[in-house]
Amino acid sequence: MSGRNRCRWNLVIAYAFVVLSVTYASPWAFAQGPSSDVQNSEARTQQAEIEDLKARVKQLEQSVEDMRKREPQPDEQYSSGTQTKVPARGREREPVTEDAYADARLDNAPFDPALRGFFRFPGSHTLIRVGGYIRTDAIYDFSALGNINQFRTESIPTPNLDASNYNMAARASRISLETRTDTRWNVLRTYIEFDFVGPGNTTNFRLRHFYAQLKNLLVGQTWSTFHDSDVIPETVDFNGPNSWIFQFSPQVRYTHRLATRHAISVAAEQPSSGIPSTNPVTAQSVSSTSPFPDFVLRYRYETDDYHFNTAGLFRSVGGVTSSGQSDHVFGYGIMASGLVRLWGRDNIAFQGVYGEGITRYFNDTKNLNLDAGYELSGSINVQPTYGGYAAIQHFWNEHWRSTVTYGFLQVNTTELSPAETYKRTQYLDCNLMYSPAEGITIGGGFLWGQRVNKNDVPGEGFRINFLVKYDLIRLQQDVKEVLPF
């Protein structure tokens, strides 16, 4: 039996005892003994016992009241542990994914200020939330695209292969677990998230996020600091635009508030060099190595209507040959991004990036080993890369919305790179999303992509993608309060 229930039973027993005592005390006193002095003495004793019982009842009542105050009421809103708030413009977009929700925020501010879906772990100061969504995609390709589940423009065959295909997948579904704990220093947030995008076309658990953040110190795996989750466009395709900075990195990050609306972050992240496995001049095999972490410095400015984000990336790219010879070069990248509210809930998001030796950070080229290439001398050299995307989202009414996204990415490879090496890609997504009720999204869209090789041989592909998605916890219930139609 719980402590609260024991108190209630003790209270009931005490009340009953008092009633019985008061009811039978007087008749019993008058019926006893011949001496009035004895009767008076016994009456005084009984009265003292009754007063003592009344005092104990009051103590029990106070104990129950104290317990009631300590336990949150059903309609009581939990405290996030911080006064910092995430601007509502991110929730207004109603993104079909929860990418922005998963990101780490200044002062551990919750993306959803209402803390929907949280419950308190019994006997602790920890709030827990189980989140995620179930999603199924129906996909039709007009020609072979190289990847039947994700619209990856880098995988488009060059030249095209005339072979249509239909596929269904639930790999984009996700599940997450979040905790928020009050500590003596500040609120501690932990977040872990999986999806089911296994290697190739398999459906297996894939770890996306697994990190802890105390105040503004973050340790674990999450989005690279060279990234902006608030400008991820809403695409009908799970993969997203070609030039999106898509990288989950184990890291240590610290964020500092410079002033109101201004913040900087510094991070040391897991390094990895994407380079060819063989030196074409010496014919020696090469294993990528990294003598120090990837370092990122980021600045962010945000208001209720827009935000601007820029970051610099500094890294070492290279490897060691089978004979033990090491060759590394300096790589760097600069990115700028932002989200602007236009009118109502309509908005435009953009991102632009330039760098040398940073292809592993892009959605399209992360697995192509194009960070560096080889010169005629046999030495390694970083390869320039530049690209970006823009997306405009329009809300037709309370239930319908559309987004158009265009992306471009190019890599200038070295002279010794093979003729069929990736040179550039283009990406276009046009979609229509329908939310008939809280937690349900039905959508469809048209995608077009083009790949061009170093020898200028092109290939392009067209896809129609439909999706049905059910959120385990709906985040956007407060949209009407923010900007009603």
N, C-alpha and C positions, 0 to 999 in steps of 0.2 A: 504494500500500500504506500502511496506517495506521501511525503511530508505534509502536503496541503490537505489531503484527505484525512490524515491522522488528526490534524488540528481541528477539522470540522467535526469529527467524531468526539474528540475531547470536549469540544464546545457543547455538543448536544448532551453528553453525559453530565457535564457540569450543570447545565440548565435543569436537567431532570432532577439532579440531586438537590438543587436549591429549592425547586418546587415541592419536592417531597418533604424537605426539611421544614419549609414554612408551613406546609399543610398539616403536618402531624406534630410539630413541635409543641404548640400550645395545648392541645388536648392531652398529650402525654405528660406535660408539666403539671397540669391541674390534677391529673389522676394519680400522681405519685406522692408518697410520703405525707406525714402529718405536719412538718415544720414549714412555715412560710419563708424562713431564712434559707433553708435548703432549696426551696422552690425558686426563690429569687436568684440564688447562686447558679443553679442549673440553667435558669432562663438566660442569665448573663453569658454563661458559657456557650449556650446554643446561639445566642445572638452574635457572639464573636466569631463562631464557626461560619455562620451565614454571611457575615461581612467578609470573612476571608475567602469564602467561595465566590462571592460577587467580585472581589478583586481579581481572583484567578480567571473568572469568566471574561473580565475586561482585558486581561493580558492576552487571553486566547483570541479575543476579537481583534486586538491590535496586531497580533502575529499574522492572522489571516489577511488583514488589510494590507500589512506590509508586503506579504507574499503576492497579493494581487497587484500591488503597484509595481513590484519588480518584474513581473511577467508581462510582455507586450500583449495588448488587447488585439482581437481579431482585425479591427480596422485601424490599428495604430501603424503609422509609417515608420519604417526602420531608418536609422541614421546612417548616412554614408561615411561619416567620420571626417568629412572635409567640407569647407565652405566653397571650394572651387567648383564651377559648373562647366560642363561641355555645352557650347552653343547649340540651340535646337535645330539649326539648319541641317545637321547631319541626319537627324530623325525625320525631318520633313521630306527627305528624298525617298524614304521607304525602300531602301535597297533590297534587292531580292536575296542578297547574301548578308551575313552578319560580320563582314570583314572590319568595318569601322568599330563595331562593338568590342571586338577582341583586342583592339589596340590599347597600349598603355597610355595613360593620360597624366597631365600635370597634376601633382598632389593626389594621385589616385582617384581623381574625380570620376564618378560612374557615368557611363554613356547614357544610361537611363536613370534620371534622377529619382524616379518613383521606386526604384529597386524592385520592379515586378518579378515575381517568381522566386524571390528569396524566402527562406525560412530559417529560423534560429535552431542551431544544433543544440539539443537539450543539455542544460547545465554548463553552457559555455558562452563566450562572447563572440562566437563565430556565426556569420550568416552564410548560407549555402544556396547555390542556384544551379539547377540542372537545365541546360539549354540546348539549342540546336534545331534542326529541322529535317524533315523527310522530303526528298525531292526525286522526281522521276522525269527524265528527258526522253522525248521521241525525236529522232534525228533522221533526216533524209539528205543524202549527198547526190548531186547531179552527176558527179564524176568522182573518181578515186582521189581522196584527200590525204591519204597516208596515216591519218589518225581517225578512227571511227567514233571516238568518244568526245574528243576535244578539238576545237577549231584552231589548230596550230598552223599558222601560215608557213612556218619554216619546214613543215612536213609535206607541203603540196608538191606532187611530182613535177619534174621539169624534163621533157614536156608533159602535157596532161595525158592522163590515162582515162579513156572513155569507158567507165564502169560505175554505174550508179549503185547506191547502197542504202539500206534502211537499218537503223539500230535503235535499241532502247537501253537506258542505263540509269542506275540509282547511285552511281559512284559519288555524285556531288553532295549527297546527304552528309550531315555533320552531327556530332554530339559534343557537348562541352560541359565542364564542371568548373564553377567559380566559387571562391570563398572570400569573405571580407571579415577580418578579425581586428577588434580593438586591442591594441597593445599599449604598453607604458610609453612608447615613443610616438606612435602614430598608427593609422590604419594599415594593415598588411593585406594586400590582395594577391591571391594566387589564381592562375587561370590555365586550364589545360583543354585542348581541343583536338579532335581527330576528324578526318574525313575518310573516305573509302577509295581513294585514288591510288591504287597499287601500281607497280611498274608495268609498263606495256599497257595492255588492256585488261589487266586483272583487277579484281575488286578486293582490296585488302585494307586494313587499318593503315593510315598514314598520319604521323604526328605533325601537327601544324604549330601549335603554341603549347609551351610548357614553361611558365615563368612565375616568379614572385617579385612583387614590388612593394617596398616599404618606403612611404613618403615618395621620394623621387629617385630612389636607387633601385634599379632593376637588374635581376640576375636570372638567366635562363634562355630559352629559345622563343623568339617571336619575330615579327616583322623587322627587317633590317632598319636601322635608324636612317639609312639612305632611302627613305620611302615615305609616302604620305597616304595613309589609309582613307582619308576623307575625300580623296579625289578619284577613288576607284569607281569607274562608271558602271551603271547598271546595264549589263549585256545579257541577252538571252542565252548566250553561250557561257558555260562554266569557266572556260579558260581565260577569257578577257583579252584585251588588245595586245598586239605584238610588242609594243614598246613600254608596256607597264613594267615598273620595277617590282619584280616578284621574287622575293628571297626571304626565307626563314633562316635566321642566323642565331646560333648560340652566342651570347654576348653579355657584357657588363656595361650598363648605361647609367649615366647620371644626368638629370634634367634640372635646370636652375631657372627660376623666374627672374628675369632682368628688371622688369617693371610690369605694371598692369598691361596685359595683352601681349607682352613680349617674353619669350622663353628661348633658351639655348639648351642643346643636348650634346653630350660627348659620349662616344662609345668605342669600345674595343670589341671587334667581332671575329668570328671564325673565318680564317682565310682559306682560300682554295684557288689554285691557278688552273685555268682552262687552257691547256696548250696541246699541240699535236704530240702524239706518243712516240713519234720517230723524227729525228732530224734528217731531212731529205738530202743534206749535203754530206754528212758523215755516215749516214745510215745507222747511227746508234739509237737505241731506245732511250726514251727520256721519261723520268718520273717527276711529276709536279711536286714542288716543295714550296714552303712559305716560311721565311725566317722570322716574321713578326705578324701580329694581327692586322686585320683591316681596320683602319681608324676612320671614324665618321664624326664630323662636326655639323650640327644642324641648328638653324634659326627659324623661329615660327612667330608670326604675328596674326592675331585673330580678333574679329569682332563678331557681333551677332549676325551680320549680313555677309561677311566674306572672311577669308583667311589667305595668307601668303606663306609659303614654306620654301626654304632653300637649304641645300646641304652640300657638303664637300666630302669626297671619299678619297682616301690615300692608302695605297697598297703596294705590295711587292709581287711581281709576277715572274715565274720561271720554274726551273727544275734542275735535276741532276741527271747526268748521263750514266749509262751502264759502266763507264770507265771511272766514274767518280768526279767528273768535272761539273761544277755548278755554274749556272748562268741565270742571273735575275736582272730584271729591269723595273723601273718605277712606273706604276700605273696610278691614274687619278680620274675622278669624275666630278661633274658639277650638275646639279639638278635644281629646277625651279617648278613649283606647282601652286595651284590655288583653286578655290571654289568660290563662286560669286552668286549670290541670290539675285535673280533678275526681276521678276514680278510674281506676286503670289508665292507659290512654292516652286516655280520654275527656277532652274539654275544652270550654270555652265561650269564644267570642271576641265582643268588642263594640266599637262605636265610636259616639260621639255628637259632633255638630258644630252650632255656631251661629255665624252671621256675617252681615255686610252687605256686599254687593258681592263675593261669592266663588263664584258659581254655576259659573264655569268650572272649578272644582276638583272638582266632583261628576261621577260617572259618567253620570248621567241628563241633566244640564243643561249640560254643558261646551260644547256647540255651539249653544245656544239664545239667546245674547246677552241674558241676564237679569241681568247684574251690576247694571245700573242702568236706570231708566226715567225718564220725564218727568212733571213736575208741571204743573198748569194754568198756572203762570207761565211755562212754557217752559224752566225750569231742570232740570238733571239731578239725580237722587237715587238713592243706593244702595238695593237691595231686600233686605230681611231674608230669610234662608234658614236653615232648621234641619232636622235629620234624623239618622238613625242606623240601625244594624242590630245584630242579635245572631244568633249561630250556635252551635248545639250539635252536637258530633260524638260519635258513639258507635261503638265497635268491637265488633262481634258476636263475632268470633273473629279468628284470625290473618289471614284472607283477606278478610273482609267488614267493611264499615263504612258508616255512614250519616251524613248531615249535614242539618239543617233550618235554613234561614236566612230571616229576615224583615227587610225594610227599609222605611223610611218617609222621604219627603222632601217638603218644602213650601216654596214661594216666595211671599211676600206682595208682589205687584206693585203699581205705582202706579196711580192712578185713570185715567190715560190709556192704560193698556195695553189692547189689544184683548180682546174677550170670550172668544175661543178660546185666549188665552194659557195656558200651563202654570200650574197652581196646585199640585197635589200628585200623588204616585204612591205606590203600595204594591207590594211585591215579595215573593214567596214561592217558595222552592226546596226541594223534598224529594227526596233521591236515595239511591241504593244503589250502592256501588262494590265491585268484586270484583277482587282482585289474585291470580290463580292462580299466578304465578311472578314472579321478580324482573324488573322492567322492563316489566311488562304490566299495564294497567288496563282493565277493561271496566265501563262504568257506564251507568246510566239514571236518569231522574228526571222529575218532574212540576213544571211551573212555572205560576204564576198571577200576573198583574199587573193593576193598575188605574191609569188616568189620569183625573184630574178637571181640567177647565178652570176658568178664572176665573169663568165664568158657571155653574159647578157642573154642566155636562154631563159625564157619566162615559162611560168606555169600559173594557172589561176583555178580557183574553185568556188562553187556556190553551194550553200547549205540552207535548209529550212529546219529550224529547231523549235520544238514546242516543249513546255515544261508545266508541271503541276507541283506545287510546293505547299507543305503544311508546317507552320512554325510551332514548336513546342511551347514557346512563350512569345506572345506578341509584344513588340517593343513600341509600336507607333500609335498607341491608343491616345496619346496626348496631342496628336497632330492638330486636331480641330481647335484645341485650346490655344495653340501657337499661332496658326494662320488659318482661320476658317474660310471656307469658300463663300 
